[in-house]
Amino acid sequence: MEIQWRDDADAALADAKRDGRPVLLDFSAAPM
Amino acid sequence: MYPDPKIARFVSDHFIPVRQHVKTHPEAMERWGAQWTPTIMIVDANGKERHRVEGFVEIDALLAQLQLGLAQASFASQQWDEAERLFEDVARSGDADAAPEAAYWAGVARYKRSGDPTALGETHKRLNADFPGTAWAKKTQVWGGGP
């Protein structure tokens, strides 16, 4: 299974409030 | 780290995952106070950071850290039963770094849920029996009732 990464933290936080799930922020320098 | 199926499953099941690359989102590093990569933060629905993992972590240790972050988010939202259950899972995981911290917080969650201060004394005994000499065991000395 692949993680469906998002790149908009504010949209994710809005969804977190709605879904009751925390946000995982991954800061990376690895090739994407 | 993330190609590991255990990690990918846990992240997908429990979090809303956001990846910010240092080159394409330097402003995000500044906004969240990330000073190095890799850095992982668990942020609750109110935008407050609840857990941070900096630097490379082995797969099983990372899973324990993510579980710890999830438990901290439950604790912050005062879901004491859920927080205690999640902390207990980590406390029993055998992870040398996360388990003592989780055992400490499991005791605090138990106290918060019950209001019974004996939960803290029991946590002191547990930490000293199962994780002696750790920083988290030392934090419980004040709950031991002794000198």
N, CA and C atoms of all chains as a GROMACS GRO file, in nm:
protein
  537
    1MET      N    1   0.084  -0.119   0.000
    1MET     CA    2   0.000   0.000   0.000
    1MET      C    3   0.087   0.123   0.000
    2GLU      N    4   0.046   0.222  -0.076
    2GLU     CA    5   0.121   0.348  -0.080
    2GLU      C    6   0.046   0.455  -0.001
    3ILE      N    7   0.122   0.537   0.066
    3ILE     CA    8   0.061   0.648   0.140
    3ILE      C    9   0.018   0.755   0.041
    4GLN      N   10  -0.102   0.804   0.057
    4GLN     CA   11  -0.152   0.910  -0.031
    4GLN      C   12  -0.115   1.045   0.030
    5TRP      N   13   0.006   1.086  -0.001
    5TRP     CA   14   0.056   1.211   0.057
    5TRP      C   15  -0.018   1.331   0.001
    6ARG      N   16  -0.038   1.429   0.086
    6ARG     CA   17  -0.094   1.557   0.044
    6ARG      C   18   0.012   1.662   0.064
    7ASP      N   19  -0.006   1.780   0.004
    7ASP     CA   20   0.095   1.884   0.023
    7ASP      C   21   0.038   2.015   0.077
    8ASP      N   22  -0.090   2.017   0.107
    8ASP     CA   23  -0.152   2.138   0.160
    8ASP      C   24  -0.184   2.115   0.308
    9ALA      N   25  -0.100   2.169   0.394
    9ALA     CA   26  -0.115   2.145   0.539
    9ALA      C   27  -0.244   2.208   0.592
   10ASP      N   28  -0.281   2.324   0.541
   10ASP     CA   29  -0.402   2.390   0.593
   10ASP      C   30  -0.528   2.312   0.556
   11ALA      N   31  -0.532   2.260   0.435
   11ALA     CA   32  -0.647   2.177   0.395
   11ALA      C   33  -0.650   2.050   0.479
   12ALA      N   34  -0.533   1.995   0.508
   12ALA     CA   35  -0.526   1.873   0.590
   12ALA      C   36  -0.576   1.902   0.732
   13LEU      N   37  -0.540   2.018   0.785
   13LEU     CA   38  -0.585   2.053   0.920
   13LEU      C   39  -0.737   2.070   0.924
   14ALA      N   40  -0.793   2.128   0.819
   14ALA     CA   41  -0.939   2.143   0.812
   14ALA      C   42  -1.004   2.004   0.811
   15ASP      N   43  -0.946   1.913   0.735
   15ASP     CA   44  -1.000   1.776   0.730
   15ASP      C   45  -0.980   1.704   0.863
   16ALA      N   46  -0.870   1.736   0.930
   16ALA     CA   47  -0.842   1.673   1.060
   16ALA      C   48  -0.951   1.709   1.160
   17LYS      N   49  -0.995   1.834   1.155
   17LYS     CA   50  -1.101   1.879   1.245
   17LYS      C   51  -1.231   1.804   1.215
   18ARG      N   52  -1.256   1.784   1.089
   18ARG     CA   53  -1.380   1.716   1.048
   18ARG      C   54  -1.375   1.567   1.080
   19ASP      N   55  -1.259   1.505   1.055
   19ASP     CA   56  -1.247   1.360   1.068
   19ASP      C   57  -1.206   1.314   1.209
   20GLY      N   58  -1.154   1.407   1.290
   20GLY     CA   59  -1.105   1.369   1.422
   20GLY      C   60  -0.976   1.288   1.418
   21ARG      N   61  -0.900   1.307   1.312
   21ARG     CA   62  -0.770   1.238   1.299
   21ARG      C   63  -0.659   1.342   1.301
   22PRO      N   64  -0.546   1.311   1.365
   22PRO     CA   65  -0.435   1.406   1.360
   22PRO      C   66  -0.366   1.407   1.224
   23VAL      N   67  -0.288   1.512   1.203
   23VAL     CA   68  -0.211   1.526   1.080
   23VAL      C   69  -0.068   1.479   1.106
   24LEU      N   70  -0.014   1.403   1.012
   24LEU     CA   71   0.128   1.368   1.017
   24LEU      C   72   0.198   1.456   0.915
   25LEU      N   73   0.288   1.542   0.963
   25LEU     CA   74   0.368   1.627   0.874
   25LEU      C   75   0.505   1.564   0.857
   26ASP      N   76   0.542   1.539   0.734
   26ASP     CA   77   0.672   1.478   0.705
   26ASP      C   78   0.756   1.580   0.629
   27PHE      N   79   0.865   1.624   0.690
   27PHE     CA   80   0.957   1.717   0.625
   27PHE      C   81   1.075   1.637   0.573
   28SER      N   82   1.093   1.641   0.443
   28SER     CA   83   1.190   1.553   0.379
   28SER      C   84   1.280   1.630   0.284
   29ALA      N   85   1.401   1.577   0.266
   29ALA     CA   86   1.490   1.628   0.162
   29ALA      C   87   1.516   1.520   0.058
   30ALA      N   88   1.450   1.406   0.075
   30ALA     CA   89   1.471   1.294  -0.016
   30ALA      C   90   1.404   1.322  -0.150
   31PRO      N   91   1.455   1.264  -0.259
   31PRO     CA   92   1.389   1.280  -0.389
   31PRO      C   93   1.245   1.233  -0.381
   32MET      N   94   1.156   1.308  -0.445
   32MET     CA   95   1.013   1.273  -0.438
   32MET      C   96   0.966   1.218  -0.572
   33MET      N   97   1.183   0.449   0.479
   33MET     CA   98   1.096   0.419   0.593
   33MET      C   99   0.953   0.388   0.546
   34TYR      N  100   0.899   0.476   0.460
   34TYR     CA  101   0.757   0.464   0.427
   34TYR      C  102   0.720   0.348   0.336
   35PRO      N  103   0.814   0.299   0.254
   35PRO     CA  104   0.775   0.181   0.175
   35PRO      C  105   0.743   0.060   0.263
   36ASP      N  106   0.787   0.063   0.389
   36ASP     CA  107   0.757  -0.049   0.477
   36ASP      C  108   0.606  -0.060   0.494
   37PRO      N  109   0.550  -0.179   0.469
   37PRO     CA  110   0.403  -0.192   0.472
   37PRO      C  111   0.341  -0.164   0.608
   38LYS      N  112   0.413  -0.197   0.717
   38LYS     CA  113   0.357  -0.170   0.851
   38LYS      C  114   0.342  -0.019   0.872
   39ILE      N  115   0.445   0.055   0.831
   39ILE     CA  116   0.442   0.200   0.849
   39ILE      C  117   0.335   0.262   0.760
   40ALA      N  118   0.333   0.218   0.634
   40ALA     CA  119   0.237   0.275   0.539
   40ALA      C  120   0.094   0.251   0.586
   41ARG      N  121   0.068   0.131   0.637
   41ARG     CA  122  -0.067   0.098   0.684
   41ARG      C  123  -0.104   0.183   0.805
   42PHE      N  124  -0.010   0.194   0.898
   42PHE     CA  125  -0.039   0.269   1.022
   42PHE      C  126  -0.064   0.418   0.990
   43VAL      N  127   0.020   0.473   0.904
   43VAL     CA  128   0.003   0.615   0.868
   43VAL      C  129  -0.131   0.636   0.798
   44SER      N  130  -0.162   0.548   0.703
   44SER     CA  131  -0.287   0.565   0.627
   44SER      C  132  -0.410   0.546   0.714
   45ASP      N  133  -0.401   0.457   0.811
   45ASP     CA  134  -0.518   0.427   0.895
   45ASP      C  135  -0.545   0.535   1.000
   46HIS      N  136  -0.439   0.603   1.046
   46HIS     CA  137  -0.456   0.686   1.165
   46HIS      C  138  -0.430   0.835   1.146
   47PHE      N  139  -0.369   0.873   1.035
   47PHE     CA  140  -0.331   1.014   1.018
   47PHE      C  141  -0.377   1.067   0.883
   48ILE      N  142  -0.380   1.200   0.874
   48ILE     CA  143  -0.390   1.264   0.744
   48ILE      C  144  -0.246   1.302   0.707
   49PRO      N  145  -0.188   1.233   0.609
   49PRO     CA  146  -0.045   1.250   0.582
   49PRO      C  147  -0.014   1.366   0.487
   50VAL      N  148   0.079   1.450   0.529
   50VAL     CA  149   0.120   1.565   0.448
   50VAL      C  150   0.272   1.561   0.436
   51ARG      N  151   0.322   1.568   0.315
   51ARG     CA  152   0.468   1.570   0.294
   51ARG      C  153   0.508   1.707   0.239
   52GLN      N  154   0.608   1.764   0.303
   52GLN     CA  155   0.660   1.893   0.260
   52GLN      C  156   0.809   1.877   0.231
   53HIS      N  157   0.847   1.903   0.109
   53HIS     CA  158   0.987   1.890   0.072
   53HIS      C  159   1.062   2.019   0.104
   54VAL      N  160   1.184   2.003   0.154
   54VAL     CA  161   1.262   2.119   0.198
   54VAL      C  162   1.286   2.217   0.083
   55LYS      N  163   1.294   2.167  -0.039
   55LYS     CA  164   1.322   2.257  -0.152
   55LYS      C  165   1.196   2.324  -0.205
   56THR      N  166   1.085   2.252  -0.205
   56THR     CA  167   0.963   2.309  -0.263
   56THR      C  168   0.876   2.380  -0.159
   57HIS      N  169   0.897   2.349  -0.030
   57HIS     CA  170   0.817   2.413   0.076
   57HIS      C  171   0.906   2.464   0.189
   58PRO      N  172   1.005   2.548   0.156
   58PRO     CA  173   1.092   2.598   0.265
   58PRO      C  174   1.014   2.678   0.368
   59GLU      N  175   0.905   2.742   0.324
   59GLU     CA  176   0.823   2.822   0.417
   59GLU      C  177   0.755   2.734   0.522
   60ALA      N  178   0.728   2.609   0.484
   60ALA     CA  179   0.664   2.517   0.580
   60ALA      C  180   0.762   2.478   0.690
   61MET      N  181   0.889   2.462   0.653
   61MET     CA  182   0.991   2.432   0.754
   61MET      C  183   0.994   2.544   0.858
   62GLU      N  184   0.989   2.668   0.810
   62GLU     CA  185   0.993   2.785   0.898
   62GLU      C  186   0.865   2.790   0.983
   63ARG      N  187   0.753   2.772   0.920
   63ARG     CA  188   0.624   2.781   0.989
   63ARG      C  189   0.614   2.684   1.106
   64TRP      N  190   0.660   2.561   1.085
   64TRP     CA  191   0.645   2.457   1.186
   64TRP      C  192   0.769   2.440   1.272
   65GLY      N  193   0.872   2.520   1.243
   65GLY     CA  194   0.992   2.511   1.326
   65GLY      C  195   1.071   2.384   1.303
   66ALA      N  196   1.065   2.330   1.182
   66ALA     CA  197   1.145   2.213   1.149
   66ALA      C  198   1.285   2.260   1.113
   67GLN      N  199   1.385   2.201   1.181
   67GLN     CA  200   1.521   2.250   1.164
   67GLN      C  201   1.611   2.154   1.089
   68TRP      N  202   1.557   2.038   1.057
   68TRP     CA  203   1.642   1.934   0.999
   68TRP      C  204   1.551   1.835   0.930
   69THR      N  205   1.607   1.758   0.840
   69THR     CA  206   1.529   1.650   0.780
   69THR      C  207   1.603   1.518   0.800
   70PRO      N  208   1.533   1.406   0.812
   70PRO     CA  209   1.386   1.403   0.818
   70PRO      C  210   1.335   1.448   0.955
   71THR      N  211   1.223   1.518   0.952
   71THR     CA  212   1.148   1.550   1.073
   71THR      C  213   1.003   1.510   1.050
   72ILE      N  214   0.946   1.442   1.148
   72ILE     CA  215   0.804   1.406   1.144
   72ILE      C  216   0.736   1.471   1.262
   73MET      N  217   0.623   1.536   1.237
   73MET     CA  218   0.545   1.594   1.346
   73MET      C  219   0.403   1.538   1.342
   74ILE      N  220   0.352   1.512   1.462
   74ILE     CA  221   0.211   1.477   1.474
   74ILE      C  222   0.142   1.602   1.529
   75VAL      N  223   0.045   1.650   1.452
   75VAL     CA  224  -0.023   1.775   1.484
   75VAL      C  225  -0.171   1.744   1.503
   76ASP      N  226  -0.228   1.794   1.612
   76ASP     CA  227  -0.370   1.764   1.636
   76ASP      C  228  -0.460   1.852   1.548
   77ALA      N  229  -0.590   1.827   1.559
   77ALA     CA  230  -0.685   1.895   1.471
   77ALA      C  231  -0.689   2.046   1.495
   78ASN      N  232  -0.637   2.091   1.609
   78ASN     CA  233  -0.631   2.234   1.636
   78ASN      C  234  -0.499   2.296   1.591
   79GLY      N  235  -0.418   2.217   1.523
   79GLY     CA  236  -0.293   2.270   1.470
   79GLY      C  237  -0.181   2.274   1.572
   80LYS      N  238  -0.198   2.207   1.685
   80LYS     CA  239  -0.093   2.206   1.787
   80LYS      C  240  -0.007   2.080   1.773
   81GLU      N  241   0.124   2.103   1.774
   81GLU     CA  242   0.217   1.990   1.765
   81GLU      C  243   0.208   1.907   1.892
   82ARG      N  244   0.195   1.774   1.877
   82ARG     CA  245   0.187   1.684   1.992
   82ARG      C  246   0.304   1.588   2.003
   83HIS      N  247   0.378   1.570   1.893
   83HIS     CA  248   0.492   1.480   1.898
   83HIS      C  249   0.584   1.511   1.781
   84ARG      N  250   0.714   1.492   1.803
   84ARG     CA  251   0.811   1.522   1.698
   84ARG      C  252   0.919   1.415   1.696
   85VAL      N  253   0.955   1.371   1.576
   85VAL     CA  254   1.063   1.274   1.557
   85VAL      C  255   1.164   1.338   1.462
   86GLU      N  256   1.286   1.357   1.509
   86GLU     CA  257   1.389   1.420   1.426
   86GLU      C  258   1.499   1.318   1.396
   87GLY      N  259   1.542   1.316   1.272
   87GLY     CA  260   1.649   1.224   1.232
   87GLY      C  261   1.594   1.088   1.193
   88PHE      N  262   1.683   1.008   1.135
   88PHE     CA  263   1.644   0.875   1.087
   88PHE      C  264   1.614   0.783   1.205
   89VAL      N  265   1.508   0.706   1.192
   89VAL     CA  266   1.469   0.610   1.296
   89VAL      C  267   1.440   0.476   1.227
   90GLU      N  268   1.486   0.368   1.286
   90GLU     CA  269   1.460   0.234   1.231
   90GLU      C  270   1.309   0.207   1.227
   91ILE      N  271   1.269   0.112   1.143
   91ILE     CA  272   1.128   0.088   1.116
   91ILE      C  273   1.046   0.062   1.243
   92ASP      N  274   1.088  -0.034   1.324
   92ASP     CA  275   1.008  -0.068   1.442
   92ASP      C  276   1.005   0.047   1.543
   93ALA      N  277   1.117   0.117   1.555
   93ALA     CA  278   1.121   0.232   1.645
   93ALA      C  279   1.032   0.345   1.593
   94LEU      N  280   1.029   0.360   1.461
   94LEU     CA  281   0.943   0.463   1.403
   94LEU      C  282   0.796   0.431   1.428
   95LEU      N  283   0.761   0.303   1.413
   95LEU     CA  284   0.622   0.264   1.439
   95LEU      C  285   0.585   0.298   1.584
   96ALA      N  286   0.674   0.270   1.676
   96ALA     CA  287   0.649   0.302   1.818
   96ALA      C  288   0.634   0.453   1.837
   97GLN      N  289   0.716   0.531   1.767
   97GLN     CA  290   0.706   0.677   1.779
   97GLN      C  291   0.574   0.730   1.722
   98LEU      N  292   0.530   0.669   1.612
   98LEU     CA  293   0.403   0.712   1.553
   98LEU      C  294   0.287   0.676   1.646
   99GLN      N  295   0.296   0.559   1.708
   99GLN     CA  296   0.193   0.520   1.806
   99GLN      C  297   0.193   0.615   1.924
  100LEU      N  298   0.312   0.655   1.966
  100LEU     CA  299   0.324   0.750   2.076
  100LEU      C  300   0.260   0.884   2.038
  101GLY      N  301   0.283   0.928   1.917
  101GLY     CA  302   0.223   1.052   1.870
  101GLY      C  303   0.072   1.046   1.864
  102LEU      N  304   0.022   0.932   1.819
  102LEU     CA  305  -0.123   0.913   1.812
  102LEU      C  306  -0.182   0.917   1.954
  103ALA      N  307  -0.113   0.852   2.047
  103ALA     CA  308  -0.158   0.851   2.186
  103ALA      C  309  -0.155   0.993   2.244
  104GLN      N  310  -0.051   1.068   2.213
  104GLN     CA  311  -0.043   1.206   2.263
  104GLN      C  312  -0.157   1.291   2.208
  105ALA      N  313  -0.194   1.269   2.083
  105ALA     CA  314  -0.305   1.344   2.026
  105ALA      C  315  -0.436   1.308   2.097
  106SER      N  316  -0.455   1.181   2.129
  106SER     CA  317  -0.575   1.140   2.205
  106SER      C  318  -0.574   1.200   2.344
  107PHE      N  319  -0.457   1.200   2.407
  107PHE     CA  320  -0.444   1.258   2.542
  107PHE      C  321  -0.481   1.407   2.537
  108ALA      N  322  -0.431   1.476   2.436
  108ALA     CA  323  -0.456   1.620   2.426
  108ALA      C  324  -0.604   1.650   2.407
  109SER      N  325  -0.677   1.557   2.346
  109SER     CA  326  -0.821   1.579   2.329
  109SER      C  327  -0.901   1.515   2.443
  110GLN      N  328  -0.828   1.480   2.550
  110GLN     CA  329  -0.889   1.429   2.674
  110GLN      C  330  -0.967   1.300   2.654
  111GLN      N  331  -0.923   1.221   2.557
  111GLN     CA  332  -0.981   1.088   2.538
  111GLN      C  333  -0.896   0.990   2.621
  112TRP      N  334  -0.922   0.993   2.752
  112TRP     CA  335  -0.832   0.924   2.845
  112TRP      C  336  -0.826   0.774   2.822
  113ASP      N  337  -0.941   0.709   2.799
  113ASP     CA  338  -0.941   0.564   2.777
  113ASP      C  339  -0.858   0.527   2.654
  114GLU      N  340  -0.883   0.600   2.546
  114GLU     CA  341  -0.812   0.571   2.421
  114GLU      C  342  -0.663   0.600   2.436
  115ALA      N  343  -0.632   0.711   2.500
  115ALA     CA  344  -0.491   0.747   2.520
  115ALA      C  345  -0.421   0.638   2.602
  116GLU      N  346  -0.485   0.595   2.710
  116GLU     CA  347  -0.423   0.493   2.796
  116GLU      C  348  -0.399   0.364   2.718
  117ARG      N  349  -0.498   0.324   2.640
  117ARG     CA  350  -0.484   0.201   2.560
  117ARG      C  351  -0.367   0.212   2.461
  118LEU      N  352  -0.360   0.326   2.394
  118LEU     CA  353  -0.252   0.344   2.296
  118LEU      C  354  -0.115   0.351   2.363
  119PHE      N  355  -0.108   0.422   2.476
  119PHE     CA  356   0.020   0.427   2.548
  119PHE      C  357   0.060   0.288   2.596
  120GLU      N  358  -0.037   0.210   2.644
  120GLU     CA  359  -0.005   0.075   2.691
  120GLU      C  360   0.052  -0.012   2.578
  121ASP      N  361  -0.004   0.002   2.459
  121ASP     CA  362   0.049  -0.074   2.345
  121ASP      C  363   0.197  -0.045   2.325
  122VAL      N  364   0.233   0.082   2.334
  122VAL     CA  365   0.374   0.120   2.314
  122VAL      C  366   0.459   0.074   2.432
  123ALA      N  367   0.403   0.088   2.553
  123ALA     CA  368   0.478   0.048   2.673
  123ALA      C  369   0.515  -0.100   2.668
  124ARG      N  370   0.432  -0.179   2.601
  124ARG     CA  371   0.458  -0.324   2.592
  124ARG      C  372   0.530  -0.362   2.464
  125SER      N  373   0.566  -0.261   2.384
  125SER     CA  374   0.625  -0.290   2.252
  125SER      C  375   0.768  -0.338   2.262
  126GLY      N  376   0.833  -0.310   2.372
  126GLY     CA  377   0.974  -0.347   2.386
  126GLY      C  378   1.068  -0.245   2.326
  127ASP      N  379   1.016  -0.137   2.273
  127ASP     CA  380   1.103  -0.034   2.216
  127ASP      C  381   1.173   0.042   2.329
  128ALA      N  382   1.305   0.040   2.326
  128ALA     CA  383   1.382   0.093   2.439
  128ALA      C  384   1.360   0.242   2.461
  129ASP      N  385   1.336   0.317   2.355
  129ASP     CA  386   1.319   0.462   2.370
  129ASP      C  387   1.175   0.499   2.402
  130ALA      N  388   1.081   0.441   2.330
  130ALA     CA  389   0.942   0.484   2.343
  130ALA      C  390   0.870   0.420   2.461
  131ALA      N  391   0.908   0.297   2.497
  131ALA     CA  392   0.830   0.223   2.598
  131ALA      C  393   0.829   0.293   2.735
  132PRO      N  394   0.942   0.339   2.788
  132PRO     CA  395   0.936   0.406   2.919
  132PRO      C  396   0.851   0.533   2.917
  133GLU      N  397   0.863   0.610   2.810
  133GLU     CA  398   0.782   0.732   2.797
  133GLU      C  399   0.634   0.696   2.793
  134ALA      N  400   0.602   0.591   2.717
  134ALA     CA  401   0.462   0.549   2.705
  134ALA      C  402   0.407   0.499   2.838
  135ALA      N  403   0.491   0.425   2.913
  135ALA     CA  404   0.445   0.374   3.044
  135ALA      C  405   0.416   0.491   3.138
  136TYR      N  406   0.498   0.594   3.132
  136TYR     CA  407   0.477   0.714   3.214
  136TYR      C  408   0.341   0.777   3.180
  137TRP      N  409   0.320   0.798   3.051
  137TRP     CA  410   0.198   0.868   3.010
  137TRP      C  411   0.074   0.781   3.026
  138ALA      N  412   0.090   0.651   3.016
  138ALA     CA  413  -0.024   0.561   3.042
  138ALA      C  414  -0.072   0.580   3.185
  139GLY      N  415   0.024   0.595   3.277
  139GLY     CA  416  -0.012   0.618   3.417
  139GLY      C  417  -0.082   0.752   3.437
  140VAL      N  418  -0.032   0.852   3.366
  140VAL     CA  419  -0.096   0.984   3.378
  140VAL      C  420  -0.238   0.980   3.320
  141ALA      N  421  -0.253   0.912   3.207
  141ALA     CA  422  -0.387   0.900   3.147
  141ALA      C  423  -0.482   0.826   3.242
  142ARG      N  424  -0.429   0.723   3.310
  142ARG     CA  425  -0.511   0.647   3.405
  142ARG      C  426  -0.554   0.738   3.520
  143TYR      N  427  -0.462   0.818   3.568
  143TYR     CA  428  -0.494   0.913   3.675
  143TYR      C  429  -0.598   1.015   3.628
  144LYS      N  430  -0.579   1.066   3.508
  144LYS     CA  431  -0.674   1.165   3.453
  144LYS      C  432  -0.813   1.104   3.440
  145ARG      N  433  -0.818   0.978   3.397
  145ARG     CA  434  -0.947   0.911   3.378
  145ARG      C  435  -1.016   0.885   3.511
  146SER      N  436  -0.938   0.839   3.610
  146SER     CA  437  -0.997   0.792   3.735
  146SER      C  438  -0.998   0.895   3.846
  147GLY      N  439  -0.904   0.989   3.840
  147GLY     CA  440  -0.889   1.082   3.951
  147GLY      C  441  -0.827   1.018   4.074
  148ASP      N  442  -0.780   0.894   4.058
  148ASP     CA  443  -0.726   0.818   4.171
  148ASP      C  444  -0.574   0.832   4.173
  149PRO      N  445  -0.519   0.898   4.276
  149PRO     CA  446  -0.374   0.922   4.279
  149PRO      C  447  -0.291   0.795   4.296
  150THR      N  448  -0.355   0.684   4.336
  150THR     CA  449  -0.275   0.560   4.345
  150THR      C  450  -0.225   0.517   4.206
  151ALA      N  451  -0.290   0.565   4.101
  151ALA     CA  452  -0.243   0.534   3.965
  151ALA      C  453  -0.101   0.586   3.946
  152LEU      N  454  -0.070   0.699   4.010
  152LEU     CA  455   0.065   0.756   3.994
  152LEU      C  456   0.167   0.676   4.074
  153GLY      N  457   0.128   0.635   4.195
  153GLY     CA  458   0.218   0.551   4.274
  153GLY      C  459   0.248   0.419   4.205
  154GLU      N  460   0.145   0.360   4.144
  154GLU     CA  461   0.164   0.234   4.071
  154GLU      C  462   0.256   0.256   3.950
  155THR      N  463   0.241   0.371   3.889
  155THR     CA  464   0.326   0.402   3.773
  155THR      C  465   0.472   0.416   3.816
  156HIS      N  466   0.493   0.477   3.930
  156HIS     CA  467   0.629   0.488   3.985
  156HIS      C  468   0.690   0.348   4.004
  157LYS      N  469   0.612   0.259   4.064
  157LYS     CA  470   0.662   0.122   4.087
  157LYS      C  471   0.692   0.053   3.954
  158ARG      N  472   0.602   0.069   3.860
  158ARG     CA  473   0.619   0.004   3.730
  158ARG      C  474   0.744   0.054   3.659
  159LEU      N  475   0.761   0.185   3.655
  159LEU     CA  476   0.876   0.242   3.584
  159LEU      C  477   1.006   0.196   3.648
  160ASN      N  478   1.010   0.190   3.780
  160ASN     CA  479   1.133   0.149   3.847
  160ASN      C  480   1.159   0.000   3.833
  161ALA      N  481   1.053  -0.078   3.816
  161ALA     CA  482   1.070  -0.222   3.796
  161ALA      C  483   1.105  -0.255   3.651
  162ASP      N  484   1.034  -0.192   3.559
  162ASP     CA  485   1.048  -0.231   3.417
  162ASP      C  486   1.148  -0.146   3.340
  163PHE      N  487   1.166  -0.021   3.383
  163PHE     CA  488   1.255   0.070   3.308
  163PHE      C  489   1.346   0.147   3.404
  164PRO      N  490   1.417   0.076   3.491
  164PRO     CA  491   1.497   0.145   3.593
  164PRO      C  492   1.608   0.229   3.530
  165GLY      N  493   1.632   0.344   3.592
  165GLY     CA  494   1.741   0.429   3.547
  165GLY      C  495   1.709   0.517   3.429
  166THR      N  496   1.592   0.501   3.368
  166THR     CA  497   1.557   0.586   3.254
  166THR      C  498   1.512   0.724   3.305
  167ALA      N  499   1.518   0.820   3.215
  167ALA     CA  500   1.474   0.955   3.251
  167ALA      C  501   1.328   0.954   3.295
  168TRP      N  502   1.249   0.865   3.234
  168TRP     CA  503   1.105   0.861   3.266
  168TRP      C  504   1.082   0.799   3.403
  169ALA      N  505   1.165   0.703   3.440
  169ALA     CA  506   1.154   0.647   3.575
  169ALA      C  507   1.189   0.755   3.678
  170LYS      N  508   1.292   0.835   3.648
  170LYS     CA  509   1.333   0.941   3.741
  170LYS      C  510   1.222   1.044   3.761
  171LYS      N  511   1.146   1.069   3.655
  171LYS     CA  512   1.037   1.167   3.667
  171LYS      C  513   0.927   1.121   3.763
  172THR      N  514   0.922   0.990   3.790
  172THR     CA  515   0.815   0.939   3.878
  172THR      C  516   0.856   0.937   4.024
  173GLN      N  517   0.981   0.975   4.055
  173GLN     CA  518   1.027   0.965   4.195
  173GLN      C  519   0.935   1.041   4.289
  174VAL      N  520   0.883   1.152   4.240
  174VAL     CA  521   0.796   1.236   4.324
  174VAL      C  522   0.666   1.165   4.357
  175TRP      N  523   0.633   1.061   4.284
  175TRP     CA  524   0.509   0.987   4.310
  175TRP      C  525   0.531   0.867   4.401
  176GLY      N  526   0.657   0.846   4.441
  176GLY     CA  527   0.689   0.726   4.515
  176GLY      C  528   0.660   0.733   4.664
  177GLY      N  529   0.646   0.855   4.715
  177GLY     CA  530   0.614   0.871   4.856
  177GLY      C  531   0.733   0.852   4.950
  178GLY      N  532   0.849   0.820   4.895
  178GLY     CA  533   0.968   0.800   4.978
  178GLY      C  534   1.060   0.920   4.974
  179PRO      N  535   1.181   0.906   5.031
  179PRO     CA  536   1.277   1.017   5.034
  179PRO      C  537   1.333   1.045   4.895
   0.00000   0.00000   0.00000
